[in-house]
Amino acid sequence: MKKLQLVSLLTLASSVLLWTAGRGSFPLPDWAVRLNGVVMCAAMAALVFSTVRLRIKNS
C-alpha cells in the first residue's frame, strides 16, 4: 500500500503540474485536457484508497 500511495501521489502531482502549465503557459488540446482529468481522478481515488487502508491497518 505504501508503494501505491507514493505512485499515486507522484502521478497526481505531475497531473496537477501539467494542468497548471496548460492553463498558464501553453494551451493543451481538448483530448489532452480530458485525458489529464481522467488520470487525475484515478490517481486521487488510488491515493484515498491507499491512505485509508494504511490508516485502518495501523489502528
C-alpha distance (Angstrom), angle and dihedral (degrees) to the residues before:
residue distance angle dihedral
M1 . . .
K2 3.77 . .
K3 3.82 91.3 .
L4 3.80 91.7 47.6
Q5 3.79 89.8 50.9
L6 3.80 92.4 50.2
V7 3.81 94.9 45.7
S8 3.79 93.3 46.7
L9 3.81 91.3 47.6
L10 3.80 91.5 51.6
T11 3.80 91.4 45.7
L12 3.79 91.4 49.9
A13 3.81 92.1 47.8
S14 3.81 92.9 50.1
S15 3.80 90.4 46.3
V16 3.79 91.4 52.8
L17 3.81 90.4 47.9
L18 3.80 90.9 51.3
W19 3.80 90.9 47.9
T20 3.83 91.0 49.7
A21 3.79 92.7 47.4
G22 3.80 90.3 48.3
R23 3.79 91.2 52.4
G24 3.80 95.9 45.4
S25 3.77 113.8 25.8
F26 3.77 110.5 23.8
P27 3.79 131.8 3.0
L28 3.79 116.0 -112.9
P29 3.80 123.2 -143.7
D30 3.78 117.4 -102.0
W31 3.80 94.7 -107.1
A32 3.83 91.2 53.2
V33 3.80 92.3 51.7
R34 3.81 91.2 49.3
L35 3.81 93.1 46.5
N36 3.79 90.3 48.3
G37 3.79 89.6 52.0
V38 3.80 91.9 52.0
V39 3.80 91.3 48.8
M40 3.81 90.3 47.5
C41 3.82 92.0 52.3
A42 3.80 92.6 47.4
A43 3.80 92.3 48.2
M44 3.80 91.4 48.8
A45 3.81 91.5 51.0
A46 3.81 91.9 48.6
L47 3.81 91.4 47.3
V48 3.80 92.9 51.1
F49 3.81 92.1 45.5
S50 3.80 94.5 50.3
T51 3.80 93.9 43.9
V52 3.80 93.6 50.6
R53 3.81 91.6 44.6
L54 3.82 91.1 52.2
R55 3.82 92.3 47.6
I56 3.82 91.1 51.0
K57 3.80 91.2 46.9
N58 3.82 92.3 51.2
S59 3.81 94.7 47.7
